[in-house]
Amino acid sequence: MSNSIYSGHIDDVDRDDLEIRDHGSGDIANSVGNSSSSSIRNSSSSLEELVLDTERINTSVERSSLVHRLPQAYTASPNSPEYIDQSESDTLEIDSPPQIDSINNINNNREQHEEEEDEEIDLRADSKYHNLKDQYEILEEDIHSPKGAILLDSPYNIVRNLNNNISFKNNNNYKNNNNGFLDKWISKRNLKIAAIVLLISNLGFGTFFSYTSPEALSHTFYNTFNIDSKQFGSLFTLYAIPNVCMVFITGILVDIFGPDPVSIILSSIVTFSTFIGALSPPNFSVMLLSRFILGFAGESLVACSNALMSKWFDDRLLSTFLGIAVGWIYGANVASLIILPILNKTIGFKMSLWFICFVSAFGTALNVVYLLINKKFKDISKDAEMDIILRDLESNVMDDTDESSFIDREKDRSNRLASSSSDLILMQLPVGERIIQFIHSSFIKVKGILSQLPSRLWITVGIVFFGYTSMYGLAIIGPDLFMLKYGFNEQSASLILSSETLCSCLMSPLFGLVIRKIGKRLHLLAVSIVLLAMGIILLETTDIHPLPWIILSGTGFALMNTTIISSLPLYIPSEVLGTSFGFIGTAYNTGLVIYPPILGALKVSTGTYTASLYLLFGNCIVALMLVALLLWVDLKSPRETRLSQ
């Protein structure tokens, strides 16, 4: 039987942390270890119930101090002659061996000095534990170690405990629930999670529903506005032009001000753009203005929703929920391609545009609902905060950091007070100087954000530019290609093209689960680009029905999009995650600015889309080469952030 008692120098608490060493039997560590193990094993409550209270900490320190007063001979191993067996005792009792008089003399000589020292030690230990409690919202309770000595507040043991507690909370909360399937899955917590995921995912629904309308009604757009292929491509170009810089700027604003206030502003702009579009027929210039305003906010809103999802959920769940978000957004594409041609036939083109406006307004209303209820759902976001803490602690452990690696809360508090004083001083300055100071401070913040972006992000941006452009280019020319090459009417062409977005809608959540289970993100990314390239080239080189090749391309794009979006939080610091999503949006919107005019010009000059399809296939080849480069760089990155694992 292996038992433990506290030993060692208690005055090392501040320097080397409080230790528990395995020197034999004793009830002090036994009682703590057994109680903590029992709590972990039997508790089905939240993580906060595992926090040690202050009295328990002080008691542990006092009892440790008492044991410290014994000479090292009386904390020896069970095989030594001086070993004291206390396994049957509930209190610390010492028999009277021959050396007891010596022990008492030693303690009496040191009593006055140790009383002062112990008082100071108690204060330092209490402060240390409270700092950990404030910083990480958890203190060690499961402090049992089969091998003996562990550090109560060392990074290693906090990492271990956080791992255990987070795993327990995420995987075992309902494992022992005997009330049936419904009680296991339809719980209050899961309903909250479902509501948050749906509300965040819905932010981009109105944008994509409106964005896809020219594809769904391409023939009607040609006839109503009397335009050619090049002008039709300008509908997508003007949508993309503001996103070359706006998505990036929005990402920075999200990192500075938070995603919540930014989201409602962008949602309102999207609704306003669809209102302008509903008033446009037959004036093509007004429709172009509508598309420009939609692009000004639409893609930024999608990047904002990705940042929101990353804020709520940790890495284990993020790929799944981002997959759901991607699927829901592309569900808007499917709905637009299916519903709008039917509405166009039944109620006309103008009323179809007003229906688009209604969908966007409803999305803005749901965004308001999210802002009203999200504070009441904060309890489900704590897992994400704990996961961030866990990664930081693991990084500290890998670097062999000491206490100085932990956040000094007093220093942070002083910095916040200094910042508040600076704000008060700034408010007293003239308006002109305030503006200059604000611009200067904003520039410093932006510079700091950009300095934290890793090199792998820039390679990912290149993959997005070439890979996404291949799919979006195919979607732009698709309806006209199907009517020209296969003789389909507008509705049939839109339905065939909708199969691509249907793949994204249905497969993205499934791919999110696959990514969560097996990892290997870069290998999956390479597979996705190969599937997309095969679909494009087979569409050009064969004359069979295009549906299989569109499904193949759509499957590849769904896997590529889900993999890239879910990979960013793994290696991007959380402080610059919004900016990173912004750069992703900027990359493919730059492609949307460049490629539609090129694809339209190639069609006008050749009379077919053959050259256009080969151009899109070439983009896939370039993207695949960039994946190989990213894999090479990734292998040199820290193991815990590698995408190839």
N, C-alpha and C positions, 0 to 999 in steps of 0.2 A: 504494500500500500504506500502510495507516494503522497505526502502532504507537504504544505509549504508554510513557512512563517516569514514575517518581515525581518530583514537584517540589513546590515550595512550602515553607512554613515548618513544619518538623516539630514545633516547639513549639506549634503550633495543634491538636495531637491532642486535648488535653483540652478545648479551647474550641470548635473548629469541626469536630472529627473529622478522621480521616486522609483525605486526598484523593488521587485519582489524576487527573491532568490529561493531556489529549491534546495533547502538544506535539511529537509526532514519533514516531520509532521508538526502540526500546529493548527489551531482553529481560526487564526485571524484570516489568512488567505483563503483557507477552506471555506469559511462562511461567505466571504466576498465572492469567491469563484463559483461556489454552488448556487448562491442566490442569483448571480448574473446569468449563469447557464440556464437555471430554471426559468428566469424571466425571458431569455431569448427563446427557449424551447416552448414555453406555454403561452407566451403573449401573442395575441392576434390584433393588438391595438397598434396605434401609430407610433412613429419613431420617437416622438417626444416623450413617451412613457418610459423609454430606456435611459433617460437622462438621470445622472446621479444628483441628488439634492445636496445642499451645502452641508447639512449636518453629517451626512454619510462621509463626505470628504474630510471634514474636520476630525471625525471619529477615527477614520483610517490613519490620518496623519498622527493623531495623538497616540494611538495604539502602536504605530510604527515607531514613534519616538520612545515609547516604553520598552519595546523590544531592543531598540538600539542601545539602551543602557546596559544590556547584558553583554558580557565579554563574548568574543568570537567563539570561545570553547563551548558555550551553551547553545550555539546554533550550528552545531556540527552535524555530520552525517549520522544516520541511524546506526552505523557500525562502530562508531567511536565510543569509548567508555564514558565520555562526558555527556553523551546524548540524553536529552530529557524527553520522555514520551508524554505528549499532551493530547494524544488522539482521543482520549476518553473524557476530556475536560471541556466544559463550555466556557471557561474563563482562563485567563493566563495565570497559571499557578506554577510556582517553582518549588520543587522539593529542596531539601536542605543537604546538598552534597558537601563534602569537606571544604570546598573552596568558597562557601557562601559568605563567610565573614570577609574574605578578601573582596568579594563582589560588593558587599555593602560599603566597605571602606572606600572603594573606588568611586562608587556612586555618590557617597557623602562628600568626598573631596571635590567632585565635579558638579554638585547639585546647583550651587548658586550660579555658576557660569552657564549651565545648560538651561536653566529656567529662562534666562534672558535670551539665549540663542534659540530655544524652542519657540518662544513667542514670536520672534522675528521670522523663523522658518514657517510657522503656521500661517502667518500673514502672507508670506511669499507664495506658499503652496496654494492657499485659498485664492489668491489673486490669479495665479497661473491657471487653475481650473476654471475660474469664472471667465477668464479671457477665452479659453478654449470653448466654453459653453456659448459665449456670445458670438464667437466667430463661426463656429461650425454647427451650432444648434444641437450639439450632442456631446456627451462626455462618455468616457469609457465605463462600461459596466461589466462587459464580459472580459474580465482581466485574468482569466485562468490560462495558464500555459503549461502544457505537459512537459516541457523541457526546462522549466525553472524560470530564470530571470527574464523579465520583460520590463519595458519602460511604460509607465502608465500613460504618459502624454507624448510618447515619441511618435514621429510620423508613421513608422511601420505599423504600430498597433492601431492608430486611428484609421489608417488605410484598411487594415484587416477588418476592423469593426464596421467601418462604413460599408465595405464590400458586403459583409454578412447582413447588415441591417437593410441596405438597399435591396439586396437579393431577396431577403425575407419579405420586405414590403411589397416588392413587385411581383414575386412569384408565389409566395405562400400565404398571402393575406386570406385567400379564400380556399386554400387547399384542404383545410380541415373542416370546411363548412359542410354539414350533413343535411342541409335543408333543401338540397336538390339543385338542378341545373339553373333554374331561374334566379335563385338567390345567389348563385355563384357568379353569374354573368350580368344580370340586370340589377346591379347594386347602385347605390347613390353615387358612389365614386365613378363608376363606369358611365353612368348617364351624364355626369358632369364632363367627363372626357369626351364623350360623343358630341355633346353640345358645343364644346370649345372647338373641336376639330371641324365640325360642320360650319360654324360661324367664321372661322378663319379661312377655311377652304373657299367659302362662298365669296370672299373679297374679289377674286379674279373672275368670277362667273360672268358678270355683266360685261366686263372688258372683252372677253373672248367671244361671247355671244354677239356682240356688236362687231368685233374685228372680222368675224367669219362671214358677215352678211354679204359682202361683195362676191365671195366665192359661191355662197348659196344661191345668189340671185344674179349671177354674172350676165346672163343673157338680158335680163331686165335692165341692169345697169347700162349695158351697151345701148339698148334701145331708148330708154328714158332720157339719158343724158347725151346720147348721140356721140359716143366716144369710140376710139380705136384701142388696140391692144396696149400701146405705149401709155395712153392716158389712163387706161384701166390699171396698169401697173403703178401709176402715180398715187393711187389710193393707198397702196401699201407703203410706198416710199415716204409720203408725207406723214403717215402714221409712225414710221420708224425714225425720221429725222430728229425729232425732239428727244427720243430715247437714247441717242448717241451720247448725250451728256446728262439727261434728266434722271435716268436710272442710277447712274453713278452718284449724282448730287443727292438724290433721295436716300441712297444707302448711307451717305455721310450724315444726313439729317436724322435718319433712324438711329444711328449710333450715338448722336449727340442728344437728341430730344426724346428718343424712344419711339417705338412703332405705333403706339396707340393714337396720339394726336395726328401723326402723319397720315394714318390710314383714313380717317374721316375726311380730311381735306381732299385726298386723292379720290375717294369714292364720290364726293360731291362733284368734282371736276368731270369724272367719267359720266355721271348722270347728265350734267350740263351739255357735254359733247353729243350725247345721243338725242337730246332735245333739239340742238342745232341741226343734226342730221335729219330729224323728222320734218323739219321745215324746209329742207333743201330742194326737193324736186320742183321744177326741172333744172334748177341752177346748179351746175356742176361745181362752180367755185365755192358755193356754200357747203356742199358735201365735202370738198377738199379741206375746208376750214374745220369741219366737224371731225374729220379723220386726224387732222393735226392736233386738235385739242384732246382727242381720245388717246393718241400716242403720248401726249405730254404727261398724262397721269396713269394710263392703263398699265403699262409694263412696270412702272414704279410701284403700283399697287400690288402687283404679283410678287415683286421682290420684297415688299413690306410684309405680305402674308407669309412668305418663307421665313423671314426674320421672326415674326410672331410665333410661328410653329416651333422654331428653335428655342425661343424663350420659354415655352411652356413645357417641352418634353425633352428627356435626356437622350443620349446617343442610342440606347437600346431600343427605344420606341420611335425615334425620330424618322428613321428610314421608312417605317411602315406608315406613319401618319403623313409624311411628305408624299409618299406614294398615293395615299388617298386624296390629298390635296391636288396633286397633278391629275389624277383620274377625274376628279370633280370638275376641274377647270376645262379639261378636254371634253368632258361631258357637255359643257356649254357649246363647244364646236359641233358636237354631234347633234345637239338640240337645234342649233342654228341651221345646219345643213338639212335637217329633216323637216323642221316646223316651218321655217320661213318660205320655202317653195309652196307648201300647202296653203299658208296664209296668203301668199301672193296670188294664188289662184282663186281663193274664196273671197277675200276682202280687199284685195288690191295692194299695190306697192306702197302707197302712202301710209295706210293703216298698218302695214307690216313694220314700217319704220317706227311708228308710234308704239307698237308692241315692244320693239327693242328698247325704247325709252322707258317703258314701264318695267321691264326686267331689270334695267340698271337702277331705277329708283327703288325698287324692292330690295336690291342688294345693298344700297346705302342705308335703308331702314334696318336691315339685319346687322349692319356694321354698328349702328347706334345701339342696338340691343346688346351686342357684344361689349361695347364700352360701358354699358350700364351694369352688366352682370359679372364682368371678368374679375372684379375685386372680391366678389363673393366666392369665387372658384379658386382662390389663390392656393388653397391647400393641395390641389393636384399638381401644382407647378413646383413644389418643394423637391421632388425627385430630380428635376433638372438642376436646381441649385446644388443639391448634394453631389450630383455627378460632376459638376464643375469643380467643387471642392475636392472631390476624390482625385480627379486628374491632376490638380495642382499639388496635392499631397504626394501623389505617386511621383511627380516630377521632383519634388523635394527629396524624396527617398532616393531616387536614382542619382541625385547630385550629392548625396551625403550631407545634406544641409543640417544646420543646427537650429537652435531656437531663433536665431536672427532671420531665418527664412520665413517664419510666420509673420503675419501682418501685425504690426504694432498698432493696436487700436488707439492708444493714446496719441500716437503720432498722426494717425488718420483724423482723429477728432480735432487736433490742433490745426491740421491742414484745412479741415472744413471751416473752422472758425476764421482762419486767415482768409479763406475764399469769401466767406460772408462779409468780412470787413472790406475786402476789395470791392465787392458788389456795392456796398454802401457808399464807398468813396466814388465809385464810377457813377452812381446815380446823382451825385452832387456836381458832376462836371457839366459843362455846356453841351448842347445836343450834338454839335459838330464833333467835339472831342470824344463824346460817347460813341458815335458812329465809327470813328477811326479806331478807338480802342476795341470795339466789338469786332471789327474786321480783322484787326491784328490778332486778337485772341482766337478768332475762328480759324485764321490761317495757321496758327500754331497747332490747333486741335487737328485740322486736316492733315498737316504735315506729320503729326504723331500717328494718326490713323494709317496713313500710307506707308510709314516706315515699318509697320507691323505685318504687312502683307507678305506672305512667303512666296518664293519663286515658283512653287508648284501651281499657285493660283494663275500666274500669267500663262503657263502652258495650258491649263484648263480653259482659260479664256480663248486661246487659239483653237482648241478642240471644239468649243461651242460655236465659234465663228464659222468654221468650215462644216462641222457636222450638222448643226441646226439649220444652217442656210440650205443644205441639201434637201431637208424635209420641207422647210417652209417654201422653198422655190418650187418644189413639186406640187405643193398644195395650191400655190398661186396659179400655175399654168395648168393644173389638173383638169378642171371643168372644160376649158377650151380645147385641151389636148384630146379628151375623150370624145367631144363632139366632132372634132376635126378628123381624128384617126379612126374612130369606131362608129361614128354617126349617131351617138346617143343624144337625146334631148337634154334640156337643162336640168330637169328634175332627176333623170336617171344618172346623169354625170355627177350631180351633187350627192346622190345616194351612194354611188361607188366611192367617191372621195371621202364620204363620211365613215367608211369602214376603217380608214386610217385613224381618225380621231376616236372611233369606237374602240379600237385596239388600245389606244392610249388611255381611254377612260377605264376599261376593264382590266387591262394588264398592269397598269402602273401600281395599284395596291398589291397585286400578287408579286410583282418584281420587288416591291419594298420588303415583303416578307422574305423573299429569297435572299436579298442582300443582307437582311438582318441575320439570317441563319448561317450563310456560308461565307460572307465577306467577299474576298477576291474581287474588289470593285474594279480594278484596272483590267482584269481579265474579262469581266462582264462587259466593261466599256468597249473593249476591242471586239467582242462578239456582236455587240449592238451595232457598231459601225459596219461590220461585215454584212449583217442582215440588211441594213439600209442600202448599202451599195448594191447588193444582189437584186433587191427589188427594183431599184432604178434602172440598172442595166438590162434586166429581163423585160422590163416594160418597153424598152426601146428595141431590143433585138428579137422579140417574139410578137406574134400577131394574135395570140389567144386572148381570151377575155382578161381585162386588166385587174379584176378583183383580187386574184391570189397575190399578185405582185404588190398591190397597194397594202394588203394585209401584212405581207412580209416586211415592207418598208415601215409600216406603222408599228409593228412589233419591235423592230430594231430601234426606232426613235423613242418609243415608250421606255425601253430598257436604258437607252443612253440618257434620257432626260432624268429619270428617277435615280440613276447611279450618280450622275454629276451633282444633282441638287442635294442628295443625302450624304455625299462625301464631304462637302465643304465644312460642316461643323466638326469633322474629325480632326482637321489639321489647321483650321482657321481660328485664331483667338476670338473668343466670344465678343470682345470689345469692338472688333472690326467686322463682324459677320454681316451686318447690314450692308456695309460698303462692298464686301465680296459678292453678295447676291446682286448688288447694283452693277458690278463689273460684268457679271454673267449676262444680265439683261442688256447692257450696253453692247456686248460682243455680238449677240445675234441680231440686235436691232441695227447695228452697223451693217451687217449682212443684208438686212431687209432694205436698207437705203441703197446699197450698191447693186444688188443682183436683179431686182425686178426690172429696172430699165434695160439691163443687159439682156435678160431673158426675152423681154419684149422686142428689143432691137434685133436679136438673132432670129426670132420668129418672123418679123417683118421682112428681113433681108433674105431669108431662105425659104419662107413659106411653110416650114414645118418646125417641129420642136426637137428635131434630132440633135442639133448642136447644143441646145439648151440642156437636154438630158445628159449628154456626155460631159458638159461642164459641171453638172451636179454630181456626177459619178467621180469626176476628178477631185472635187471637194472632199468626198469620202476618203479617197486615197491619202490626201494630205492630212486629214484628221486622224487616220490610222497611224501615220508616221509620228504624229505628235503624241499619240498614246504610248508608242514605244519610247519616246523621249521622256515622257512623264514617269513611266515605269523605271527607267534608269535613274532618274532623280529621286524617285520615291525610295528606292533601295538604299540610298545614302541618308535618308531621313531617320529620325528617332523611331525605334520600333513601335512605340505606343501610338504613333500617328500615321503609320504606314497604311496606304490604301490597297496594297497588294497582298495583305495578310488574309 
